[in-house]
Amino acid sequence: MYDFDFLDFLAVKLVIFSKSSAMRLYCYVSYSGMIWKMIPITIMITLIAQYHGMLNFM
């Protein structure tokens, strides 16, 4: 399973690549074919990405 360091790193990458980080993450997870297994992690990464996004705006 992934640890929080990987989740945090991925969230930062998502925020850097696109402000619509949730949509980009959804596409990434869908293409990897693991959406059914990754839904809780997807929500967690999305929250982390939004947190980093708010930090960037401040």
CHARMM-style PDB file with segment names, atoms N, HN, CA, C and O in Angstrom:
ATOM      1  N   MET     1       0.848  -1.192   0.000  1.00  0.00      PROA
ATOM      2  CA  MET     1       0.000   0.000   0.000  1.00  0.00      PROA
ATOM      3  C   MET     1       0.888   1.249   0.000  1.00  0.00      PROA
ATOM      4  O   MET     1       2.072   1.178   0.329  1.00  0.00      PROA
ATOM      5  N   TYR     2       0.314   2.370  -0.365  1.00  0.00      PROA
ATOM      6  HN  TYR     2      -0.647   2.427  -0.632  1.00  0.00      PROA
ATOM      7  CA  TYR     2       1.097   3.597  -0.425  1.00  0.00      PROA
ATOM      8  C   TYR     2       1.166   4.255   0.953  1.00  0.00      PROA
ATOM      9  O   TYR     2       0.226   4.180   1.744  1.00  0.00      PROA
ATOM     10  N   ASP     3       2.295   4.897   1.217  1.00  0.00      PROA
ATOM     11  HN  ASP     3       3.059   4.958   0.574  1.00  0.00      PROA
ATOM     12  CA  ASP     3       2.413   5.622   2.477  1.00  0.00      PROA
ATOM     13  C   ASP     3       2.093   7.098   2.256  1.00  0.00      PROA
ATOM     14  O   ASP     3       1.870   7.533   1.126  1.00  0.00      PROA
ATOM     15  N   PHE     4       2.072   7.854   3.338  1.00  0.00      PROA
ATOM     16  HN  PHE     4       2.252   7.501   4.256  1.00  0.00      PROA
ATOM     17  CA  PHE     4       1.638   9.245   3.240  1.00  0.00      PROA
ATOM     18  C   PHE     4       2.648  10.103   2.491  1.00  0.00      PROA
ATOM     19  O   PHE     4       2.281  11.114   1.892  1.00  0.00      PROA
ATOM     20  N   ASP     5       3.932   9.703   2.520  1.00  0.00      PROA
ATOM     21  HN  ASP     5       4.230   8.881   3.006  1.00  0.00      PROA
ATOM     22  CA  ASP     5       4.923  10.465   1.763  1.00  0.00      PROA
ATOM     23  C   ASP     5       4.590  10.422   0.281  1.00  0.00      PROA
ATOM     24  O   ASP     5       4.664  11.443  -0.402  1.00  0.00      PROA
ATOM     25  N   PHE     6       4.222   9.242  -0.223  1.00  0.00      PROA
ATOM     26  HN  PHE     6       4.162   8.413   0.332  1.00  0.00      PROA
ATOM     27  CA  PHE     6       3.866   9.117  -1.636  1.00  0.00      PROA
ATOM     28  C   PHE     6       2.602   9.914  -1.938  1.00  0.00      PROA
ATOM     29  O   PHE     6       2.518  10.582  -2.968  1.00  0.00      PROA
ATOM     30  N   LEU     7       1.619   9.846  -1.042  1.00  0.00      PROA
ATOM     31  HN  LEU     7       1.687   9.304  -0.205  1.00  0.00      PROA
ATOM     32  CA  LEU     7       0.370  10.590  -1.246  1.00  0.00      PROA
ATOM     33  C   LEU     7       0.654  12.082  -1.295  1.00  0.00      PROA
ATOM     34  O   LEU     7       0.126  12.793  -2.150  1.00  0.00      PROA
ATOM     35  N   ASP     8       1.484  12.552  -0.381  1.00  0.00      PROA
ATOM     36  HN  ASP     8       1.913  11.974   0.313  1.00  0.00      PROA
ATOM     37  CA  ASP     8       1.791  13.973  -0.328  1.00  0.00      PROA
ATOM     38  C   ASP     8       2.552  14.396  -1.577  1.00  0.00      PROA
ATOM     39  O   ASP     8       2.279  15.453  -2.145  1.00  0.00      PROA
ATOM     40  N   PHE     9       3.500  13.576  -2.004  1.00  0.00      PROA
ATOM     41  HN  PHE     9       3.721  12.717  -1.542  1.00  0.00      PROA
ATOM     42  CA  PHE     9       4.268  13.871  -3.216  1.00  0.00      PROA
ATOM     43  C   PHE     9       3.348  13.936  -4.427  1.00  0.00      PROA
ATOM     44  O   PHE     9       3.458  14.847  -5.248  1.00  0.00      PROA
ATOM     45  N   LEU    10       2.439  12.965  -4.537  1.00  0.00      PROA
ATOM     46  HN  LEU    10       2.350  12.225  -3.869  1.00  0.00      PROA
ATOM     47  CA  LEU    10       1.516  12.930  -5.674  1.00  0.00      PROA
ATOM     48  C   LEU    10       0.597  14.153  -5.650  1.00  0.00      PROA
ATOM     49  O   LEU    10       0.314  14.745  -6.691  1.00  0.00      PROA
ATOM     50  N   ALA    11       0.141  14.519  -4.473  1.00  0.00      PROA
ATOM     51  HN  ALA    11       0.371  14.038  -3.627  1.00  0.00      PROA
ATOM     52  CA  ALA    11      -0.741  15.684  -4.358  1.00  0.00      PROA
ATOM     53  C   ALA    11      -0.026  16.954  -4.811  1.00  0.00      PROA
ATOM     54  O   ALA    11      -0.608  17.786  -5.507  1.00  0.00      PROA
ATOM     55  N   VAL    12       1.229  17.099  -4.416  1.00  0.00      PROA
ATOM     56  HN  VAL    12       1.701  16.423  -3.850  1.00  0.00      PROA
ATOM     57  CA  VAL    12       1.997  18.279  -4.827  1.00  0.00      PROA
ATOM     58  C   VAL    12       2.154  18.296  -6.342  1.00  0.00      PROA
ATOM     59  O   VAL    12       2.004  19.342  -6.973  1.00  0.00      PROA
ATOM     60  N   LYS    13       2.457  17.128  -6.931  1.00  0.00      PROA
ATOM     61  HN  LYS    13       2.579  16.278  -6.418  1.00  0.00      PROA
ATOM     62  CA  LYS    13       2.595  17.045  -8.376  1.00  0.00      PROA
ATOM     63  C   LYS    13       1.287  17.439  -9.052  1.00  0.00      PROA
ATOM     64  O   LYS    13       1.300  18.147 -10.059  1.00  0.00      PROA
ATOM     65  N   LEU    14       0.166  16.989  -8.511  1.00  0.00      PROA
ATOM     66  HN  LEU    14       0.156  16.414  -7.693  1.00  0.00      PROA
ATOM     67  CA  LEU    14      -1.135  17.295  -9.107  1.00  0.00      PROA
ATOM     68  C   LEU    14      -1.401  18.792  -9.061  1.00  0.00      PROA
ATOM     69  O   LEU    14      -1.870  19.367 -10.043  1.00  0.00      PROA
ATOM     70  N   VAL    15      -1.110  19.423  -7.942  1.00  0.00      PROA
ATOM     71  HN  VAL    15      -0.729  18.956  -7.144  1.00  0.00      PROA
ATOM     72  CA  VAL    15      -1.353  20.861  -7.810  1.00  0.00      PROA
ATOM     73  C   VAL    15      -0.459  21.628  -8.775  1.00  0.00      PROA
ATOM     74  O   VAL    15      -0.887  22.619  -9.367  1.00  0.00      PROA
ATOM     75  N   ILE    16       0.797  21.167  -8.937  1.00  0.00      PROA
ATOM     76  HN  ILE    16       1.144  20.362  -8.455  1.00  0.00      PROA
ATOM     77  CA  ILE    16       1.717  21.844  -9.852  1.00  0.00      PROA
ATOM     78  C   ILE    16       1.222  21.704 -11.288  1.00  0.00      PROA
ATOM     79  O   ILE    16       1.245  22.668 -12.053  1.00  0.00      PROA
ATOM     80  N   PHE    17       0.771  20.492 -11.654  1.00  0.00      PROA
ATOM     81  HN  PHE    17       0.753  19.709 -11.032  1.00  0.00      PROA
ATOM     82  CA  PHE    17       0.389  20.252 -13.041  1.00  0.00      PROA
ATOM     83  C   PHE    17      -0.913  20.951 -13.408  1.00  0.00      PROA
ATOM     84  O   PHE    17      -1.041  21.488 -14.508  1.00  0.00      PROA
ATOM     85  N   SER    18      -1.875  20.948 -12.496  1.00  0.00      PROA
ATOM     86  HN  SER    18      -1.771  20.512 -11.602  1.00  0.00      PROA
ATOM     87  CA  SER    18      -3.187  21.476 -12.852  1.00  0.00      PROA
ATOM     88  C   SER    18      -3.926  21.927 -11.605  1.00  0.00      PROA
ATOM     89  O   SER    18      -3.826  21.299 -10.551  1.00  0.00      PROA
ATOM     90  N   LYS    19      -4.676  23.030 -11.732  1.00  0.00      PROA
ATOM     91  HN  LYS    19      -4.757  23.540 -12.589  1.00  0.00      PROA
ATOM     92  CA  LYS    19      -5.486  23.491 -10.610  1.00  0.00      PROA
ATOM     93  C   LYS    19      -6.692  22.580 -10.407  1.00  0.00      PROA
ATOM     94  O   LYS    19      -7.204  22.469  -9.294  1.00  0.00      PROA
ATOM     95  N   SER    20      -7.151  21.922 -11.482  1.00  0.00      PROA
ATOM     96  HN  SER    20      -6.735  22.012 -12.387  1.00  0.00      PROA
ATOM     97  CA  SER    20      -8.241  20.951 -11.346  1.00  0.00      PROA
ATOM     98  C   SER    20      -7.627  19.606 -10.981  1.00  0.00      PROA
ATOM     99  O   SER    20      -7.735  18.635 -11.729  1.00  0.00      PROA
ATOM    100  N   SER    21      -6.974  19.566  -9.808  1.00  0.00      PROA
ATOM    101  HN  SER    21      -6.887  20.355  -9.200  1.00  0.00      PROA
ATOM    102  CA  SER    21      -6.211  18.392  -9.409  1.00  0.00      PROA
ATOM    103  C   SER    21      -7.108  17.169  -9.228  1.00  0.00      PROA
ATOM    104  O   SER    21      -6.686  16.042  -9.487  1.00  0.00      PROA
ATOM    105  N   ALA    22      -8.346  17.394  -8.783  1.00  0.00      PROA
ATOM    106  HN  ALA    22      -8.689  18.309  -8.572  1.00  0.00      PROA
ATOM    107  CA  ALA    22      -9.242  16.263  -8.563  1.00  0.00      PROA
ATOM    108  C   ALA    22      -9.542  15.549  -9.880  1.00  0.00      PROA
ATOM    109  O   ALA    22      -9.539  14.319  -9.934  1.00  0.00      PROA
ATOM    110  N   MET    23      -9.801  16.322 -10.952  1.00  0.00      PROA
ATOM    111  HN  MET    23      -9.803  17.321 -10.908  1.00  0.00      PROA
ATOM    112  CA  MET    23     -10.101  15.720 -12.245  1.00  0.00      PROA
ATOM    113  C   MET    23      -8.885  14.990 -12.791  1.00  0.00      PROA
ATOM    114  O   MET    23      -9.006  13.883 -13.316  1.00  0.00      PROA
ATOM    115  N   ARG    24      -7.701  15.612 -12.668  1.00  0.00      PROA
ATOM    116  HN  ARG    24      -7.603  16.511 -12.241  1.00  0.00      PROA
ATOM    117  CA  ARG    24      -6.487  14.968 -13.155  1.00  0.00      PROA
ATOM    118  C   ARG    24      -6.235  13.666 -12.394  1.00  0.00      PROA
ATOM    119  O   ARG    24      -5.844  12.660 -12.987  1.00  0.00      PROA
ATOM    120  N   LEU    25      -6.459  13.691 -11.086  1.00  0.00      PROA
ATOM    121  HN  LEU    25      -6.777  14.508 -10.605  1.00  0.00      PROA
ATOM    122  CA  LEU    25      -6.266  12.497 -10.272  1.00  0.00      PROA
ATOM    123  C   LEU    25      -7.244  11.406 -10.690  1.00  0.00      PROA
ATOM    124  O   LEU    25      -6.866  10.239 -10.793  1.00  0.00      PROA
ATOM    125  N   TYR    26      -8.512  11.783 -10.933  1.00  0.00      PROA
ATOM    126  HN  TYR    26      -8.819  12.732 -10.849  1.00  0.00      PROA
ATOM    127  CA  TYR    26      -9.519  10.815 -11.354  1.00  0.00      PROA
ATOM    128  C   TYR    26      -9.099  10.145 -12.655  1.00  0.00      PROA
ATOM    129  O   TYR    26      -9.237   8.931 -12.801  1.00  0.00      PROA
ATOM    130  N   CYS    27      -8.588  10.930 -13.602  1.00  0.00      PROA
ATOM    131  HN  CYS    27      -8.476  11.917 -13.483  1.00  0.00      PROA
ATOM    132  CA  CYS    27      -8.144  10.364 -14.878  1.00  0.00      PROA
ATOM    133  C   CYS    27      -6.971   9.427 -14.657  1.00  0.00      PROA
ATOM    134  O   CYS    27      -6.922   8.346 -15.245  1.00  0.00      PROA
ATOM    135  N   TYR    28      -6.026   9.825 -13.819  1.00  0.00      PROA
ATOM    136  HN  TYR    28      -6.065  10.702 -13.341  1.00  0.00      PROA
ATOM    137  CA  TYR    28      -4.842   9.002 -13.556  1.00  0.00      PROA
ATOM    138  C   TYR    28      -5.243   7.660 -12.949  1.00  0.00      PROA
ATOM    139  O   TYR    28      -4.759   6.607 -13.364  1.00  0.00      PROA
ATOM    140  N   VAL    29      -6.139   7.715 -11.955  1.00  0.00      PROA
ATOM    141  HN  VAL    29      -6.533   8.570 -11.618  1.00  0.00      PROA
ATOM    142  CA  VAL    29      -6.563   6.482 -11.290  1.00  0.00      PROA
ATOM    143  C   VAL    29      -7.361   5.602 -12.250  1.00  0.00      PROA
ATOM    144  O   VAL    29      -7.215   4.380 -12.242  1.00  0.00      PROA
ATOM    145  N   SER    30      -8.208   6.226 -13.079  1.00  0.00      PROA
ATOM    146  HN  SER    30      -8.327   7.219 -13.085  1.00  0.00      PROA
ATOM    147  CA  SER    30      -9.025   5.459 -14.018  1.00  0.00      PROA
ATOM    148  C   SER    30      -8.149   4.736 -15.033  1.00  0.00      PROA
ATOM    149  O   SER    30      -8.374   3.564 -15.336  1.00  0.00      PROA
ATOM    150  N   TYR    31      -7.139   5.450 -15.561  1.00  0.00      PROA
ATOM    151  HN  TYR    31      -6.956   6.402 -15.315  1.00  0.00      PROA
ATOM    152  CA  TYR    31      -6.272   4.842 -16.564  1.00  0.00      PROA
ATOM    153  C   TYR    31      -5.455   3.705 -15.965  1.00  0.00      PROA
ATOM    154  O   TYR    31      -5.118   2.754 -16.671  1.00  0.00      PROA
ATOM    155  N   SER    32      -5.133   3.784 -14.685  1.00  0.00      PROA
ATOM    156  HN  SER    32      -5.407   4.557 -14.112  1.00  0.00      PROA
ATOM    157  CA  SER    32      -4.369   2.708 -14.059  1.00  0.00      PROA
ATOM    158  C   SER    32      -5.255   1.493 -13.795  1.00  0.00      PROA
ATOM    159  O   SER    32      -4.747   0.432 -13.431  1.00  0.00      PROA
ATOM    160  N   GLY    33      -6.581   1.630 -13.973  1.00  0.00      PROA
ATOM    161  HN  GLY    33      -6.993   2.491 -14.268  1.00  0.00      PROA
ATOM    162  CA  GLY    33      -7.491   0.499 -13.852  1.00  0.00      PROA
ATOM    163  C   GLY    33      -7.697   0.022 -12.430  1.00  0.00      PROA
ATOM    164  O   GLY    33      -8.064  -1.133 -12.212  1.00  0.00      PROA
ATOM    165  N   MET    34      -7.466   0.900 -11.451  1.00  0.00      PROA
ATOM    166  HN  MET    34      -7.168   1.838 -11.628  1.00  0.00      PROA
ATOM    167  CA  MET    34      -7.578   0.478 -10.052  1.00  0.00      PROA
ATOM    168  C   MET    34      -8.586   1.339  -9.304  1.00  0.00      PROA
ATOM    169  O   MET    34      -8.512   1.460  -8.081  1.00  0.00      PROA
ATOM    170  N   ILE    35      -9.541   1.947 -10.038  1.00  0.00      PROA
ATOM    171  HN  ILE    35      -9.601   1.849 -11.032  1.00  0.00      PROA
ATOM    172  CA  ILE    35     -10.469   2.894  -9.422  1.00  0.00      PROA
ATOM    173  C   ILE    35     -11.248   2.246  -8.279  1.00  0.00      PROA
ATOM    174  O   ILE    35     -11.507   2.897  -7.267  1.00  0.00      PROA
ATOM    175  N   TRP    36     -11.624   0.973  -8.426  1.00  0.00      PROA
ATOM    176  HN  TRP    36     -11.413   0.444  -9.248  1.00  0.00      PROA
ATOM    177  CA  TRP    36     -12.444   0.314  -7.401  1.00  0.00      PROA
ATOM    178  C   TRP    36     -11.662   0.124  -6.109  1.00  0.00      PROA
ATOM    179  O   TRP    36     -12.246   0.071  -5.026  1.00  0.00      PROA
ATOM    180  N   LYS    37     -10.322   0.021  -6.226  1.00  0.00      PROA
ATOM    181  HN  LYS    37      -9.848   0.065  -7.105  1.00  0.00      PROA
ATOM    182  CA  LYS    37      -9.482  -0.198  -5.054  1.00  0.00      PROA
ATOM    183  C   LYS    37      -8.958   1.120  -4.487  1.00  0.00      PROA
ATOM    184  O   LYS    37      -8.564   1.193  -3.323  1.00  0.00      PROA
ATOM    185  N   MET    38      -8.958   2.167  -5.328  1.00  0.00      PROA
ATOM    186  HN  MET    38      -9.278   2.108  -6.274  1.00  0.00      PROA
ATOM    187  CA  MET    38      -8.263   3.399  -4.972  1.00  0.00      PROA
ATOM    188  C   MET    38      -9.196   4.512  -4.519  1.00  0.00      PROA
ATOM    189  O   MET    38      -8.736   5.619  -4.238  1.00  0.00      PROA
ATOM    190  N   ILE    39     -10.509   4.242  -4.440  1.00  0.00      PROA
ATOM    191  HN  ILE    39     -10.883   3.343  -4.668  1.00  0.00      PROA
ATOM    192  CA  ILE    39     -11.454   5.313  -4.110  1.00  0.00      PROA
ATOM    193  C   ILE    39     -11.128   6.005  -2.775  1.00  0.00      PROA
ATOM    194  O   ILE    39     -11.116   7.235  -2.732  1.00  0.00      PROA
ATOM    195  N   PRO    40     -10.862   5.268  -1.686  1.00  0.00      PROA
ATOM    196  CA  PRO    40     -10.530   5.964  -0.432  1.00  0.00      PROA
ATOM    197  C   PRO    40      -9.253   6.782  -0.563  1.00  0.00      PROA
ATOM    198  O   PRO    40      -9.181   7.907  -0.067  1.00  0.00      PROA
ATOM    199  N   ILE    41      -8.239   6.221  -1.232  1.00  0.00      PROA
ATOM    200  HN  ILE    41      -8.297   5.307  -1.635  1.00  0.00      PROA
ATOM    201  CA  ILE    41      -6.981   6.936  -1.428  1.00  0.00      PROA
ATOM    202  C   ILE    41      -7.211   8.145  -2.322  1.00  0.00      PROA
ATOM    203  O   ILE    41      -6.604   9.197  -2.121  1.00  0.00      PROA
ATOM    204  N   THR    42      -8.095   7.993  -3.319  1.00  0.00      PROA
ATOM    205  HN  THR    42      -8.588   7.138  -3.482  1.00  0.00      PROA
ATOM    206  CA  THR    42      -8.405   9.110  -4.211  1.00  0.00      PROA
ATOM    207  C   THR    42      -8.976  10.286  -3.421  1.00  0.00      PROA
ATOM    208  O   THR    42      -8.568  11.431  -3.619  1.00  0.00      PROA
ATOM    209  N   ILE    43      -9.915  10.001  -2.531  1.00  0.00      PROA
ATOM    210  HN  ILE    43     -10.246   9.071  -2.370  1.00  0.00      PROA
ATOM    211  CA  ILE    43     -10.510  11.060  -1.710  1.00  0.00      PROA
ATOM    212  C   ILE    43      -9.442  11.713  -0.837  1.00  0.00      PROA
ATOM    213  O   ILE    43      -9.402  12.935  -0.693  1.00  0.00      PROA
ATOM    214  N   MET    44      -8.571  10.872  -0.252  1.00  0.00      PROA
ATOM    215  HN  MET    44      -8.604   9.880  -0.369  1.00  0.00      PROA
ATOM    216  CA  MET    44      -7.528  11.393   0.624  1.00  0.00      PROA
ATOM    217  C   MET    44      -6.569  12.295  -0.153  1.00  0.00      PROA
ATOM    218  O   MET    44      -6.232  13.387   0.302  1.00  0.00      PROA
ATOM    219  N   ILE    45      -6.130  11.833  -1.330  1.00  0.00      PROA
ATOM    220  HN  ILE    45      -6.404  10.945  -1.701  1.00  0.00      PROA
ATOM    221  CA  ILE    45      -5.201  12.622  -2.144  1.00  0.00      PROA
ATOM    222  C   ILE    45      -5.863  13.921  -2.584  1.00  0.00      PROA
ATOM    223  O   ILE    45      -5.218  14.970  -2.619  1.00  0.00      PROA
ATOM    224  N   THR    46      -7.154  13.853  -2.921  1.00  0.00      PROA
ATOM    225  HN  THR    46      -7.677  13.001  -2.893  1.00  0.00      PROA
ATOM    226  CA  THR    46      -7.860  15.058  -3.349  1.00  0.00      PROA
ATOM    227  C   THR    46      -7.890  16.092  -2.225  1.00  0.00      PROA
ATOM    228  O   THR    46      -7.687  17.282  -2.465  1.00  0.00      PROA
ATOM    229  N   LEU    47      -8.145  15.634  -0.999  1.00  0.00      PROA
ATOM    230  HN  LEU    47      -8.311  14.667  -0.804  1.00  0.00      PROA
ATOM    231  CA  LEU    47      -8.164  16.560   0.136  1.00  0.00      PROA
ATOM    232  C   LEU    47      -6.784  17.161   0.359  1.00  0.00      PROA
ATOM    233  O   LEU    47      -6.654  18.360   0.603  1.00  0.00      PROA
ATOM    234  N   ILE    48      -5.745  16.317   0.275  1.00  0.00      PROA
ATOM    235  HN  ILE    48      -5.850  15.342   0.077  1.00  0.00      PROA
ATOM    236  CA  ILE    48      -4.378  16.815   0.450  1.00  0.00      PROA
ATOM    237  C   ILE    48      -4.041  17.810  -0.645  1.00  0.00      PROA
ATOM    238  O   ILE    48      -3.419  18.840  -0.386  1.00  0.00      PROA
ATOM    239  N   ALA    49      -4.454  17.501  -1.878  1.00  0.00      PROA
ATOM    240  HN  ALA    49      -4.959  16.664  -2.088  1.00  0.00      PROA
ATOM    241  CA  ALA    49      -4.161  18.389  -3.010  1.00  0.00      PROA
ATOM    242  C   ALA    49      -4.859  19.734  -2.819  1.00  0.00      PROA
ATOM    243  O   ALA    49      -4.270  20.780  -3.092  1.00  0.00      PROA
ATOM    244  N   GLN    50      -6.105  19.715  -2.355  1.00  0.00      PROA
ATOM    245  HN  GLN    50      -6.583  18.866  -2.134  1.00  0.00      PROA
ATOM    246  CA  GLN    50      -6.826  20.964  -2.123  1.00  0.00      PROA
ATOM    247  C   GLN    50      -6.164  21.760  -1.004  1.00  0.00      PROA
ATOM    248  O   GLN    50      -6.120  22.989  -1.056  1.00  0.00      PROA
ATOM    249  N   TYR    51      -5.650  21.060   0.008  1.00  0.00      PROA
ATOM    250  HN  TYR    51      -5.686  20.062   0.050  1.00  0.00      PROA
ATOM    251  CA  TYR    51      -4.955  21.730   1.108  1.00  0.00      PROA
ATOM    252  C   TYR    51      -3.707  22.435   0.586  1.00  0.00      PROA
ATOM    253  O   TYR    51      -3.456  23.592   0.924  1.00  0.00      PROA
ATOM    254  N   HSD    52      -2.928  21.739  -0.235  1.00  0.00      PROA
ATOM    255  HN  HSD    52      -3.132  20.800  -0.510  1.00  0.00      PROA
ATOM    256  CA  HSD    52      -1.740  22.355  -0.822  1.00  0.00      PROA
ATOM    257  C   HSD    52      -2.141  23.508  -1.738  1.00  0.00      PROA
ATOM    258  O   HSD    52      -1.452  24.527  -1.792  1.00  0.00      PROA
ATOM    259  N   GLY    53      -3.241  23.354  -2.451  1.00  0.00      PROA
ATOM    260  HN  GLY    53      -3.801  22.527  -2.407  1.00  0.00      PROA
ATOM    261  CA  GLY    53      -3.703  24.414  -3.335  1.00  0.00      PROA
ATOM    262  C   GLY    53      -4.055  25.675  -2.561  1.00  0.00      PROA
ATOM    263  O   GLY    53      -3.739  26.783  -2.993  1.00  0.00      PROA
ATOM    264  N   MET    54      -4.715  25.506  -1.409  1.00  0.00      PROA
ATOM    265  HN  MET    54      -4.972  24.606  -1.058  1.00  0.00      PROA
ATOM    266  CA  MET    54      -5.063  26.666  -0.592  1.00  0.00      PROA
ATOM    267  C   MET    54      -3.804  27.330  -0.053  1.00  0.00      PROA
ATOM    268  O   MET    54      -3.745  28.554   0.057  1.00  0.00      PROA
ATOM    269  N   LEU    55      -2.790  26.522   0.285  1.00  0.00      PROA
ATOM    270  HN  LEU    55      -2.838  25.527   0.195  1.00  0.00      PROA
ATOM    271  CA  LEU    55      -1.534  27.096   0.759  1.00  0.00      PROA
ATOM    272  C   LEU    55      -0.881  27.916  -0.345  1.00  0.00      PROA
ATOM    273  O   LEU    55      -0.297  28.965  -0.075  1.00  0.00      PROA
ATOM    274  N   ASN    56      -0.976  27.446  -1.584  1.00  0.00      PROA
ATOM    275  HN  ASN    56      -1.450  26.594  -1.803  1.00  0.00      PROA
ATOM    276  CA  ASN    56      -0.368  28.168  -2.698  1.00  0.00      PROA
ATOM    277  C   ASN    56      -1.046  29.514  -2.917  1.00  0.00      PROA
ATOM    278  O   ASN    56      -0.388  30.482  -3.297  1.00  0.00      PROA
ATOM    279  N   PHE    57      -2.359  29.588  -2.681  1.00  0.00      PROA
ATOM    280  HN  PHE    57      -2.894  28.802  -2.372  1.00  0.00      PROA
ATOM    281  CA  PHE    57      -3.085  30.832  -2.923  1.00  0.00      PROA
ATOM    282  C   PHE    57      -2.796  31.872  -1.844  1.00  0.00      PROA
ATOM    283  O   PHE    57      -2.920  33.072  -2.092  1.00  0.00      PROA
ATOM    284  N   MET    58      -2.409  31.421  -0.647  1.00  0.00      PROA
ATOM    285  HN  MET    58      -2.309  30.446  -0.446  1.00  0.00      PROA
ATOM    286  CA  MET    58      -2.176  32.369   0.453  1.00  0.00      PROA
ATOM    287  C   MET    58      -0.814  33.044   0.310  1.00  0.00      PROA
ATOM    288  OT1 MET    58      -0.445  33.873   1.143  1.00  0.00      PROA
TER     289      MET     58
END
